[in-house]
Amino acid sequence: MDYLSNFIKPELLVLIPVLYIAGAGLKRSQSFADNAIPLVLGVCGVVLALAYVLGTSALSGWRDVLIAAFTAVTQGILCAGASVYVNQLIKQAEK
């Protein structure tokens, strides 16, 4: 877990299972094509990370806003990627 926290903020690690469950729900609903689910999870991850970053940051200038946006985008994409990776690990283990 220590290695993972070098890339994803520890407080945002909770997004990985949340996005995994959301992806499983999207898969079962069949309202999205399978190849669109990672994109939807990426957008959801960025939005949720942005909500956290904006809620915990004191933004005093345009530089702070840019740093918050960069942090939210990178953390959201990393969390979404990790959730898709976990999904693939589970699928491969079942084979």
N, C-alpha and C positions, 0 to 999 in steps of 0.2 A: 504494500500500500504506500510505502514511503516513496517508491519510484514514481508511482502514478501522481502523487501530490507535487512532484516537480513540474508537472505540466498543467494539471487541473487543480484549481483552488480547492482545498479540503471542504470548505463549506458548500461548494457546488457539486461535489461528488454525488449528492442525493439526486441530481438531475439524471444520472445514468439509469437507475431503476425506474424513475418516473417516465423517462422517454422510452425505455424498453416496454413498459406496460402500455404506453400510448401507441407504440408501434404494433404491439400484439393486438390491441383493439382495432386499429386501422386495418390490419390484415384480416381480422375476422369479419369486419363490417363490409368488406369488399367494395367500399366506395372509392378506393384509390387503387390505381395499378401498382403492382408490387415494386416496380422501379421508381415510383414517385414517393414511396414511404420514407426513404432516407432523406429526401429533400424536405418533406413535411416535418420530419423530426428535426432536421437542421434549423428550419425556421422557428419551430417551437422552442428548441434549445436556446437560440439566440434571444428570443423574446423573454424567456424565463430568466436567462442570465442577465439581460438588460434590466429586468425588474429588480433583481437582486442588487446589481451594481448601482443603479440609481437610488435604490432604497438605503444603501449603506454608505454612499459617498457624499461628501460635501463639495458640490461643484461651484467653483468660484470664478471660473473663466473658461474661455474657449478651449484651452489646452486640457483642462480637466474633463471637459465634455468629450473631446477627441479620445483621451485615454480611456474614459468610461466606455465609449462606443467600441473601441478596439478590444478592450477586455471582454466586453459582452459578446462580441462576434467570435473571437477566438475561443473563449470558454464554451460558448454554446455549440460551436462546431465540434470541438473536442469531445464534449459530453455526448452529442448525437452520434459521433463516430464510435465512441466507446460502447454505446448502447447497441448499435448495429453490429459491432464486433462481437459483443456478448451473444447476440442472437445467432450469429454465424457459428460461434463456438458450440452453442447448444445444438444447433442443427447438425453440425459435423460429428458431435459426440453421439448422436442418436443413430448415425449411419453405421 
